[in-house]
Amino acid sequence: MSSTAANVSFYNKDNPYPARILENRLLSGPGSEKETRHFVLSIAGSGLSYKAGDSLGVYPVNPPKEVDDVLRLLGASGTERIVLPRATVSVPLRLALFANLALNAPSRKILELLAAKATDEGERARLAELLAPEAKEQLTAYLEQRHYVDILADFPNTRVHPQEFVDHLRRLMPRLYSIASSSKVHPGEIHLTVVVVRYHMNGRDRVGVCSSFLAERVKEIETLVPVFVVDSHFGPPENGAADCIMVGPGTGIAPFRAFVQDRVAAAASGRNWIFFGDQREAVDYLYEDEWKQAMADGHLHRLDTAWSRDRSPKVYVQDRMRANAAELWAWLKGGAHFYVCGDAKRMAKDVDAALHEIVAQQGGMDPAAAAEYVKQMKKDKRYQRDVY
């Protein structure tokens, strides 16, 4: 789907399509440290189209309990009218907190507002301590451990007007998820692979706003999911005869499920090689049955897995790449495209380092020549990354 094709639909980021969840299935097994789910959303009749490699934007809403707690701490009913940032029309406070404003990641400015309003001596002293020039590290640590509801609870005697409060909140932004299906195989549907974020912080149980919205709150509030398609530079080789190497640990596997489906549907003659990794094979092997069936059908030609918690020392996808360096280089030398999806901070950097090593060692190059080879792969769009 080109960006031009995407605009054929009436629905976009500013006017998202209300999609219905057709399937919400647990992928991870009992005992997994992650709750990974497979979602199927209907876009039938929307006019939306997508290609393998694209992402889906999802607009979530905040947990109702957190909204209720914020209202209680503000001393507000929720019916008060407020004006959102960069808006001109007023809306009810409860609606704004529920659907329009982010309740996490507070900034220094909210503390400055409270400091200007504080009349309680103890609270004023504590705010002054946090805002002192020499307390930057303390302030950063404090804010990282709190949502706005926590800050209001920390200073219960300092009241702010609802409009003053919302003026300090950011817009609730859509979350982007790699699409895990091919429209050639699943017309009218979009599949997602999502880890539901749950954690405990500062005495409260927390959830990821969008992942928990999809997993549980959509059903609770009987609502549809506002979505839009995001066109991507990331996608399988245009030349179906080209081989395809895909590195996608964890939910990074999502677009490669779409790639393989797409290439099979298009009768692409190029080979497919997947590197997948997670914590434990028994409970974290996402889409295991599908991959094994694809291998049996000859649609997937290599499948290398890495399980970091099943053995010591830990094994990661980059270790599997190194263990198969000679064959990986043979594929690359033959024109294979190389793809990476997933964690940008560590995994993608480690995979990139392993790729440079393999090119240097197997190709008989010095580090500078190997770097130039990889750079050329990027220019030729043979090395693509979708990392976050």
MIPA-496571 format. One line per 2 residues: their letters; for each residue y, z, x of C-alpha. Coordinates in steps of 0.001 Angstrom, whole numbers. Layout:
a	Y Z X  ...;
//
This chain:
ms	0 0 0  3344 -991 1424;
st	6402 1054 602  7492 -1873 -1596;
aa	4247 -1728 -3562  4660 2014 -4014;
nv	7981 1464 -5732  6344 -637 -8460;
sf	5335 2629 -10101  7838 4535 -12187;
yn	6698 7685 -10348  7941 8816 -6932;
kd	9144 11900 -5055  12118 12349 -7385;
np	10027 11677 -10479  6474 12894 -9724;
yp	3500 11928 -11847  1846 14769 -13832;
ar	-1753 14408 -12638  -4767 16138 -14148;
il	-7337 17848 -11913  -10739 16352 -12737;
en	-12726 18314 -10175  -12204 21518 -8185;
rl	-15296 22060 -6027  -15973 24561 -3251;
ls	-17025 22781 -47  -17474 25771 2266;
gp	-20573 27915 1941  -21095 31656 1379;
gs	-19963 33639 4411  -17453 31061 5644;
ek	-14167 32460 6893  -12413 29614 5074;
et	-12235 28643 1420  -12240 24852 1593;
rh	-12129 22926 -1671  -12505 19324 -2786;
fv	-10096 18235 -5505  -10164 15077 -7591;
ls	-6904 14215 -9371  -6498 11500 -11970;
ia	-3706 8961 -11490  -5129 6578 -14094;
gs	-2376 4733 -15932  349 6000 -13582;
gl	939 2732 -11756  577 4647 -8482;
sy	-1398 2945 -5736  -2419 4056 -2265;
ka	-4248 2918 824  -6558 4759 3193;
gd	-4418 6920 5483  -1712 7684 2929;
sl	-837 11222 1826  -300 12846 -1538;
gv	2790 14959 -2138  2173 17915 -4444;
yp	4892 20029 -6058  3568 23579 -6529;
vn	4940 26555 -8446  5180 30131 -7193;
pp	2721 32874 -8212  3958 34398 -11512;
ke	3390 37952 -10238  5667 37380 -7252;
vd	8340 35976 -9579  7987 39027 -11849;
dv	8306 41382 -8874  11453 39637 -7637;
lr	13029 39856 -11095  12159 43547 -11357;
ll	13665 44315 -7953  16797 42332 -8822;
ga	17087 44282 -12060  17131 40961 -13903;
sg	15464 39772 -17116  14981 36190 -15965;
te	17110 34726 -18744  20274 34840 -16620;
ri	21681 31349 -15962  22065 30297 -12340;
vl	23004 27080 -10572  20591 25792 -7960;
pr	21831 24653 -4532  23385 21159 -4717;
at	23077 21179 -8528  25691 21322 -11270;
vs	23682 22310 -14359  22571 25911 -14841;
vp	18937 26911 -15444  17252 30216 -16345;
lr	16651 32452 -13332  12920 32866 -14048;
la	12377 29099 -14176  14301 28614 -10918;
lf	12248 31264 -9108  9027 29879 -10543;
an	9438 26163 -9932  12478 25401 -7798;
la	12941 27968 -5025  10861 29095 -2035;
ln	10187 32833 -2047  8875 33004 1519;
ap	10399 32611 4992  13557 34688 4474;
sr	16476 34195 6827  18966 36524 8506;
ki	21548 35594 5867  19857 37576 3106;
le	20106 40704 5251  23765 39960 5917;
ll	24326 39725 2150  22553 43046 1596;
aa	24545 44651 4419  27797 43567 2757;
ka	26636 45064 -551  24906 48249 632;
td	26320 51565 -527  23312 53710 325;
eg	23919 55188 3790  20286 54994 4896;
er	19911 51366 3851  23244 50424 5401;
ar	22216 52010 8693  18863 50237 8723;
la	20470 46877 7978  23013 47411 10740;
el	20171 48198 13141  18298 44995 12235;
la	21450 42861 12484  22650 44300 15803;
pe	23094 41639 18537  20566 43388 20779;
ak	17896 43474 18020  17076 39751 17890;
eq	13376 40194 18665  13065 43075 16212;
lt	14794 41007 13517  12540 38003 14114;
ay	9420 40170 13875  10744 41822 10713;
le	11468 38516 8949  8126 36966 9981;
qr	6273 39770 8203  8137 39467 4923;
hy	8837 37371 1864  12035 37836 -165;
vd	10219 40243 -2495  9491 42536 485;
il	13103 42584 1581  14286 43491 -1916;
ad	11654 46250 -1983  12787 47532 1441;
fp	16356 48019 169  15895 49036 -3497;
nt	19289 50720 -3837  21253 47639 -2789;
rv	21850 45331 -5740  22849 41690 -5560;
hp	23810 39331 -8350  21125 36725 -9254;
qe	23414 33839 -8298  24188 35438 -4933;
fv	20454 35874 -4356  19374 32319 -5181;
dh	22208 30933 -3059  20215 32219 -63;
lr	16905 30607 -1039  15621 27213 73;
rl	14282 24608 -2313  10540 24802 -2996;
mp	9360 21705 -1163  6319 19541 -1912;
rl	3254 19882 314  1651 16771 1779;
ys	-2130 16366 1932  -4080 13534 3560;
ia	-5861 11536 873  -9644 11841 1214;
ss	-10670 8822 -848  -10403 5040 -904;
sk	-8838 3416 -3956  -11385 625 -3510;
vh	-14159 3121 -4266  -12332 5554 -6564;
pg	-9735 3588 -8552  -7532 5819 -10651;
ei	-8402 8888 -8570  -7101 10687 -5501;
hl	-9328 13120 -3606  -8030 15975 -1438;
tv	-9666 18370 1042  -7761 21653 1038;
vv	-8183 25071 2676  -6977 27720 239;
vr	-4766 30042 2257  -5265 33768 1618;
yh	-4107 36609 3869  -2816 40180 3894;
mn	634 40934 5306  2884 43985 5182;
gr	735 45773 2606  486 42830 211;
dr	-2141 40179 -480  -613 36734 21;
vg	-1611 33185 -817  -559 29738 267;
vc	1820 28565 -2453  369 25093 -2972;
ss	-3285 25627 -2041  -3600 28565 -4442;
fl	-1685 26627 -7101  -4315 23872 -6947;
ae	-7258 26251 -6632  -6510 28702 -9412;
rv	-3077 28679 -11022  -3235 25162 -12461;
ke	-6076 26337 -14694  -4448 29697 -15489;
ie	-1187 28210 -16706  -2861 25080 -18118;
tl	-470 22726 -16424  -591 19326 -14788;
vp	82 18752 -11101  3298 16874 -10194;
vf	2348 14359 -7459  3626 11307 -5597;
vv	2129 9004 -2968  3536 8957 569;
ds	3078 5693 2451  1793 6204 5994;
hf	1693 4403 9333  -1799 5872 9686;
gp	-4682 3666 8600  -7941 1970 9579;
pe	-7894 -1198 11703  -6621 -4270 9877;
ng	-9304 -6189 11713  -12555 -5198 10040;
aa	-14523 -6231 13130  -12837 -3561 15255;
dc	-14765 -372 15997  -13265 2891 14747;
im	-13463 6304 16489  -12257 9173 14310;
vg	-11659 12764 15474  -11067 15101 12548;
pg	-12109 18754 12742  -11729 20984 9676;
tg	-9681 19421 6887  -8626 16790 9441;
ia	-11761 14990 8246  -10045 14083 4955;
pf	-8489 10713 5872  -11637 9638 7697;
ra	-13678 10058 4540  -11182 7570 3087;
fv	-11428 5299 6170  -15228 5077 5999;
qd	-15241 4501 2241  -12593 1812 2643;
rv	-14355 -14 5475  -17697 38 3663;
aa	-16068 -1322 477  -14354 -4068 2501;
aa	-17643 -4936 4251  -16005 -4330 7642;
sg	-18419 -5228 10441  -16922 -2824 13001;
rn	-18797 357 13847  -17670 3856 12787;
wi	-17922 6968 14974  -16893 10406 13733;
ff	-16266 13585 15712  -16206 16568 13344;
gd	-15943 20253 14163  -15465 23608 12505;
qr	-16620 27190 12921  -20232 27310 11660;
ea	-22596 24482 10818  -24355 26339 7982;
vd	-21196 27038 5957  -18401 24783 7289;
yl	-20022 21332 7443  -17628 19520 5102;
ye	-19184 16553 3260  -22441 17003 5200;
de	-24578 15154 2629  -22157 12232 2525;
wk	-22119 11831 6303  -25891 12010 6569;
qa	-26245 9422 3811  -23714 7173 5551;
ma	-25742 7460 8753  -28950 6608 6882;
dg	-27271 3607 5218  -25955 2311 8544;
hl	-22322 2738 7525  -21717 5490 10082;
hr	-22997 4638 13542  -22270 7847 15461;
ld	-21690 11400 14226  -20977 14134 16768;
ta	-20353 17683 15580  -18949 20765 17306;
ws	-19394 24333 16018  -17122 26857 17703;
rd	-18764 30043 16375  -22442 29081 16568;
rs	-22808 29465 20315  -21141 30762 23431;
pk	-19187 29293 25065  -17428 27766 22076;
vy	-17800 24024 21565  -14952 21881 20248;
vq	-14550 18189 19418  -12959 17464 22801;
dr	-16099 18871 24461  -18215 16426 22456;
mr	-15918 13614 23544  -16436 14515 27198;
an	-20205 14777 26697  -20187 11191 25377;
aa	-17570 9890 27791  -19454 6798 28972;
el	-20153 5497 25469  -16693 6425 24225;
wa	-15166 4441 27077  -17464 1496 26308;
wl	-16189 1474 22717  -12561 1708 23865;
kg	-13036 -1043 26437  -14470 -3169 23629;
ga	-11290 -2748 21587  -12114 296 19445;
hf	-9303 2076 17625  -8988 5830 18212;
yv	-7724 8228 15525  -6963 11957 15436;
cg	-6123 14092 12407  -5520 17841 12174;
da	-3906 20691 14059  -1033 19541 16278;
kr	-549 22724 18277  -3900 22915 20028;
ma	-6561 20481 18859  -4520 17278 19073;
kd	-3216 18211 22536  -6722 19040 23765;
vd	-8132 15798 22363  -5302 13817 23967;
aa	-5999 15479 27335  -9724 14690 27003;
lh	-8926 11069 26133  -6781 10705 29264;
ei	-9541 12271 31380  -12206 9953 29985;
va	-10079 6857 30507  -9343 7913 34089;
qq	-12907 8884 35023  -14843 6189 33202;
gg	-12281 3476 33838  -11897 4302 37531;
md	-8159 4885 37174  -5758 7371 38679;
pa	-3896 9644 36212  -836 7377 36107;
aa	-2892 4285 35306  -4871 6177 32656;
ae	-1615 7355 31078  -380 3760 31016;
yv	-3645 2617 29384  -3312 5235 26632;
kq	354 4360 26203  -613 725 25669;
mk	-3216 1796 23104  -422 3466 21167;
kd	1783 376 21376  -1092 -1741 20105;
kr	-1658 779 17282  -5151 1425 18626;
yq	-4356 5143 19090  -2955 6787 15972;
rd	-2455 10435 15085  -1825 12253 11837;
vy	-1169 15781 13037  589 18776 11505;
//
